[in-house]
Amino acid sequence: MTNNHGAGCNLFSCLQGKVILCVEDEDLILSMYEKRLAIAGAEVLGAIDGEQALNILAEKEVDIVLLDLEMPNMDGVAVLESLSKSEKFSSIPVLILSNSSRVDDYKSIVALKEMGAVEVILKSNISLVALVERISELLALSK
């Protein structure tokens, strides 16, 4: 089943061999991301907050980070700042997926991109299928 838009992403294999870190504090949303990305062939690592995400990154190489902004302990902005300041992590694409008001405001989106986010998406505005396609496109661009 190949889609006919954009990159022609096969939704059952287009993320084959990719390692994706999903940083999301809502269990149900994290579970949905993990299941859909695994169907597309990705190895998915889940973190429920920024501290856990940075610990995972210290031990495992990832191809892309999906990052929520509002989380306990260490929020997404703090994670993004840490990644952008690190020589080891600054080249990893970071896709912000959040329902925070910070992703609905132009100035905030610009600020997040200046901090290193490759894209900022309102969670409620993207389907899981479209998310897989967008991740595939971003990974192709980051090669």
C-alpha positions in Angstrom: 0.0 0.0 0.0 1.8 3.0 -1.2 0.5 6.5 -0.9 0.4 8.8 -3.9 1.3 12.0 -2.3 4.7 13.5 -1.7 7.4 11.0 -0.9 5.4 7.9 -1.8 5.9 6.5 1.7 5.0 2.8 2.1 3.2 3.1 5.5 4.3 -0.4 6.4 8.0 -0.1 5.8 9.0 3.6 5.2 10.6 3.9 8.6 12.4 0.5 8.4 15.6 0.6 10.4 15.0 4.0 11.9 15.2 4.6 15.6 12.7 7.2 16.9 12.6 8.7 20.3 9.0 9.7 21.3 9.0 12.1 24.3 5.4 12.3 25.5 3.9 12.3 29.1 0.4 11.1 28.1 0.4 7.3 28.1 -2.3 6.9 25.6 -0.7 9.2 23.0 2.7 7.7 23.6 1.2 4.2 23.0 -0.5 5.3 19.8 2.7 6.8 18.5 4.7 3.7 19.4 2.3 1.3 17.8 1.9 3.3 14.5 5.6 4.0 14.1 6.4 0.3 14.8 4.0 -0.7 12.1 6.0 1.5 9.7 9.1 -0.4 10.7 10.7 1.9 13.2 12.3 1.0 16.5 10.5 3.2 18.9 11.9 4.4 22.3 9.5 6.1 24.6 10.2 8.6 27.3 7.7 10.3 29.6 9.7 13.4 30.4 12.7 15.3 29.3 15.1 13.8 31.9 14.3 10.3 30.7 14.7 11.4 27.1 18.2 12.8 27.7 19.1 9.6 29.6 18.0 7.5 26.6 19.9 9.7 24.2 23.1 9.3 26.2 22.9 5.5 25.6 21.2 5.1 22.2 21.6 6.7 18.8 18.3 7.9 17.3 17.4 9.2 13.9 14.7 11.7 15.0 13.1 12.9 18.2 9.3 13.5 18.5 9.0 16.0 21.4 6.0 17.2 23.4 6.5 20.6 25.1 4.5 20.3 28.3 5.8 17.5 30.5 6.7 17.1 34.2 10.3 17.4 35.5 11.9 18.7 32.4 9.7 20.3 29.6 10.3 20.1 25.9 11.8 23.5 25.6 14.5 22.5 28.1 15.2 19.3 26.2 15.4 21.3 22.9 17.9 23.7 24.5 20.0 20.8 25.8 20.0 19.1 22.4 20.8 22.3 20.4 23.8 23.1 22.7 25.3 19.6 22.5 27.7 18.8 19.7 26.6 15.1 19.9 22.9 15.8 19.6 22.5 19.1 17.7 22.3 17.2 14.3 19.4 15.1 15.4 16.1 16.4 13.8 13.5 17.3 16.5 9.8 17.4 15.5 7.7 19.2 18.1 4.3 17.6 18.6 2.2 19.4 21.2 -1.1 20.8 22.1 0.5 23.7 24.0 -0.5 27.2 23.1 3.2 27.7 22.2 2.6 25.8 18.9 -0.3 27.9 17.9 1.5 31.2 18.0 3.8 32.3 15.1 6.4 34.0 17.3 6.7 30.9 19.5 7.0 28.6 16.5 9.8 30.8 15.1 11.5 30.7 18.5 11.3 26.9 18.6 12.7 26.6 15.1 15.5 28.9 16.0 16.3 26.6 19.0 16.6 23.7 16.6 13.2 22.2 15.9 12.8 21.1 12.3 9.0 21.4 12.5 6.3 22.3 15.0 2.9 20.6 14.7 -0.2 20.9 16.7 -1.0 17.3 17.8 -4.7 17.6 17.0 -3.9 18.8 13.5 -2.2 15.6 12.3 -3.3 12.0 11.8 -1.0 9.1 12.6 -0.7 8.3 8.9 0.3 11.9 8.1 2.7 11.8 11.0 4.5 8.7 9.6 4.6 10.4 6.1 6.1 13.6 7.6 8.7 11.8 9.6 9.7 9.9 6.5 10.1 13.1 4.6 12.1 14.8 7.4 14.4 11.9 7.6 15.0 11.9 3.9 15.8 15.6 4.1 18.2 15.1 7.0 20.4 12.6 5.1 
